[in-house]
Amino acid sequence: MYQRIAHIALVVNDYDEAIDFYTQKLDFQLLEDTRLSDSKRWVMVAPKGAKECSLLLAKAANDSQKSSVGNQTGGRVGFFLFTDDFWRDYEKLKNRDIKFIRGPQDFEYGKVAVFEDLYGNLWDLIEPNENNKGVLS
């Protein structure tokens, strides 16, 4: 038996501003942008080289959905971006005016810093320690 998580929906205010943020600020690839109706698109982005999971950018369609933009995980870190070079990516994101909520820290599992996306969702930037790469991936 084989299963995998293919996409994770991320509620956004606007498709184009979200695409711009993820592709220009975080260097994600735009995998698909298909118009489904006048108000709905199928938009997927993912980090370059990602093979398993992508973000499905879903435009908020009603007040309930709009209220969750930027707070889909109740203020907790909800997204985890792994890197093979923490300092390269940390400095790149800082230079692109990404707001870091918590600066770099070393933990037994690796080096981590917490940043916000354009809506305030919290992300961990993580470079796992060599002996934890299999555990955390």
ABEGO torsion letter per residue (X at the ends): XBBBBABBBBBBABAAAAAAAAAAAAGBBBABBBBABAABBBBBBBBBGBAABBBBBBBBABAAAAAABGAAAGGBBABBBBBABAAAAAAAAAAAGBBBABBBBBBAAEBBBBBBBAAGBBBBBBBBBAAAAAAAX
